[in-house]
């Protein structure tokens, strides 16, 4: 077909008709991305942030970190660092050379205890993971990628668990103190100090260190992997819930726990999927966009879609009903390789090309929806910083997580919305950066800043 003509070939009409049927199905169930009014949702998100800073219950946690934003990093001092994520538990030794560049050694990658485990089982695993490096420093920086309320002394108290992990007996308890006690019980009697921080906090710090020669106006840490969260720098005077402490803070990193945001639009399938998870009514925002949940949500959406008359073939319906569980890996593999050697592509090869086109559009719409939701999150945070008006000094967003970088079409869609609504509408500027081992270097910076 010649470029610029108004004609549409029959194949193009067929594909467009399939896409329209998919969109109509999603709209009937309040699951379509067009339902997300970005400007309106940003107003709600900003309101939630403000109420969280004021300490009102039921809104974003907006957790103070008590970590100072020091520009000077001590050189040539070893720090033990740990990173407990949704899948892996990493341990290493970090120091910063004379040029303030991080040097990582003694790196080891272990499995994060999965499912429901006891506090003692978790603590014993931590001690076992620390054994190879425990005598190489008395300072420990622990990146704990779950909602924790940081204490002024640097310890952290878990508020809840997510990502289908539950450590019984640790919610409400000081994690750092328990680790130090367990180390002493294991025979390591030399006095040690520990600082806890969230993965978005360490990501922000790691990005600031890696790009210290750039003139960024402010810094944001953003995670979209197994879970999701956001961290930014807030003026101390705006954190009104700290007023009773009597201490004055010029600025402070805020761990938002944005995965727990509750006011984003939800549809019928969101509600059903939420009830099927191990933590119903927690992490509602995270369950719409992150790697631990997106495949499961897609499975619920697809369950309803195969019952929709004319959307999928009867053969596809029969094949899909044999699938016990749909993971985010299955979801993403199909989008990347719709004719490949993966579960859903193989089903479509047996049932027909129309099913393949329908499934691609259905999944791509869920990615588009996730991109809009993340855009609301990031636009709101950039606005809250009050920075980024000068295009030569944008806000630096250090982004981490496999879903952010590997989910098919996600980053491209997200950047489109940021261009339209953040740059063109609001005149605010940003730049994404990627930092290798940001959690490890950020944890070392936090320990050195807090314990030196």
Beta strands, then each sheet from edge to edge (+ up, - down):
strand 1: 63-64
strand 2: 79-84
strand 3: 88-96
strand 4: 102-111
strand 5: 115-118
strand 6: 139-144
strand 7: 148-150
strand 8: 156-158
strand 9: 165-168
strand 10: 193-197
strand 11: 218-224
strand 12: 228-235
strand 13: 251-255
strand 14: 395-400
strand 15: 430-433
sheet 1: 1+ 13- 12+ 11- 14- 15-
sheet 2: 4+ 3- 2+ 6+ 10+
sheet 3: 5+ 9+
sheet 4: 7+ 8-
end
